[in-house]
Amino acid sequence: MKFIPGALLLGLCLLPAVASAQTMNADDLKWVNQCIRDNQGEPGATPAIARAYCICMNEKMDNNESQSITQWEKSHPEERKACDKQAGWR
């Protein structure tokens, strides 16, 4: 295989992080990738911490949610705090 799309490559990197979590589908991966991009440059947001945080938030969201993780976290402070703690952020 000569070319692996970036999303697929990132998805492969996420596999160990979600081994005990729900199975991520393409839509989940899209939201998690957007969340990681949204958190680039935030204090303490190493790639591993941002990835763990975004996966945690995605798991807390309903599968029918139409908001991005970044939008949803603003109205769900308890979930955000729990994922901050779980990811080792802040």
MODELLER restraints for C-alpha pairs under 7 A, 6 or more apart:
rsr = mdl.restraints
at = mdl.atoms
rsr.add(forms.Gaussian(group=physical.xy_distance, feature=features.Distance(at['CA:11:A'], at['CA:29:A']), mean=6.83, stdev=0.5))
rsr.add(forms.Gaussian(group=physical.xy_distance, feature=features.Distance(at['CA:28:A'], at['CA:58:A']), mean=6.95, stdev=0.5))
rsr.add(forms.Gaussian(group=physical.xy_distance, feature=features.Distance(at['CA:31:A'], at['CA:68:A']), mean=6.29, stdev=0.5))
rsr.add(forms.Gaussian(group=physical.xy_distance, feature=features.Distance(at['CA:31:A'], at['CA:69:A']), mean=6.58, stdev=0.5))
rsr.add(forms.Gaussian(group=physical.xy_distance, feature=features.Distance(at['CA:32:A'], at['CA:54:A']), mean=5.44, stdev=0.5))
rsr.add(forms.Gaussian(group=physical.xy_distance, feature=features.Distance(at['CA:32:A'], at['CA:55:A']), mean=6.13, stdev=0.5))
rsr.add(forms.Gaussian(group=physical.xy_distance, feature=features.Distance(at['CA:32:A'], at['CA:58:A']), mean=6.75, stdev=0.5))
rsr.add(forms.Gaussian(group=physical.xy_distance, feature=features.Distance(at['CA:35:A'], at['CA:54:A']), mean=5.89, stdev=0.5))
rsr.add(forms.Gaussian(group=physical.xy_distance, feature=features.Distance(at['CA:35:A'], at['CA:69:A']), mean=6.05, stdev=0.5))
rsr.add(forms.Gaussian(group=physical.xy_distance, feature=features.Distance(at['CA:35:A'], at['CA:70:A']), mean=6.10, stdev=0.5))
rsr.add(forms.Gaussian(group=physical.xy_distance, feature=features.Distance(at['CA:36:A'], at['CA:50:A']), mean=5.73, stdev=0.5))
rsr.add(forms.Gaussian(group=physical.xy_distance, feature=features.Distance(at['CA:36:A'], at['CA:51:A']), mean=6.11, stdev=0.5))
rsr.add(forms.Gaussian(group=physical.xy_distance, feature=features.Distance(at['CA:36:A'], at['CA:54:A']), mean=6.52, stdev=0.5))
rsr.add(forms.Gaussian(group=physical.xy_distance, feature=features.Distance(at['CA:39:A'], at['CA:45:A']), mean=6.72, stdev=0.5))
rsr.add(forms.Gaussian(group=physical.xy_distance, feature=features.Distance(at['CA:39:A'], at['CA:50:A']), mean=6.67, stdev=0.5))
rsr.add(forms.Gaussian(group=physical.xy_distance, feature=features.Distance(at['CA:44:A'], at['CA:89:A']), mean=6.39, stdev=0.5))
rsr.add(forms.Gaussian(group=physical.xy_distance, feature=features.Distance(at['CA:44:A'], at['CA:90:A']), mean=6.77, stdev=0.5))
rsr.add(forms.Gaussian(group=physical.xy_distance, feature=features.Distance(at['CA:49:A'], at['CA:87:A']), mean=5.37, stdev=0.5))
rsr.add(forms.Gaussian(group=physical.xy_distance, feature=features.Distance(at['CA:49:A'], at['CA:88:A']), mean=6.54, stdev=0.5))
rsr.add(forms.Gaussian(group=physical.xy_distance, feature=features.Distance(at['CA:49:A'], at['CA:89:A']), mean=6.39, stdev=0.5))
rsr.add(forms.Gaussian(group=physical.xy_distance, feature=features.Distance(at['CA:52:A'], at['CA:87:A']), mean=5.17, stdev=0.5))
rsr.add(forms.Gaussian(group=physical.xy_distance, feature=features.Distance(at['CA:53:A'], at['CA:83:A']), mean=5.42, stdev=0.5))
rsr.add(forms.Gaussian(group=physical.xy_distance, feature=features.Distance(at['CA:53:A'], at['CA:84:A']), mean=6.18, stdev=0.5))
rsr.add(forms.Gaussian(group=physical.xy_distance, feature=features.Distance(at['CA:53:A'], at['CA:87:A']), mean=5.09, stdev=0.5))
rsr.add(forms.Gaussian(group=physical.xy_distance, feature=features.Distance(at['CA:56:A'], at['CA:83:A']), mean=5.62, stdev=0.5))
rsr.add(forms.Gaussian(group=physical.xy_distance, feature=features.Distance(at['CA:57:A'], at['CA:69:A']), mean=6.68, stdev=0.5))
rsr.add(forms.Gaussian(group=physical.xy_distance, feature=features.Distance(at['CA:57:A'], at['CA:80:A']), mean=6.98, stdev=0.5))
rsr.add(forms.Gaussian(group=physical.xy_distance, feature=features.Distance(at['CA:57:A'], at['CA:83:A']), mean=6.31, stdev=0.5))
rsr.add(forms.Gaussian(group=physical.xy_distance, feature=features.Distance(at['CA:58:A'], at['CA:69:A']), mean=6.60, stdev=0.5))
rsr.add(forms.Gaussian(group=physical.xy_distance, feature=features.Distance(at['CA:73:A'], at['CA:80:A']), mean=5.86, stdev=0.5))
rsr.add(forms.Gaussian(group=physical.xy_distance, feature=features.Distance(at['CA:84:A'], at['CA:90:A']), mean=6.47, stdev=0.5))
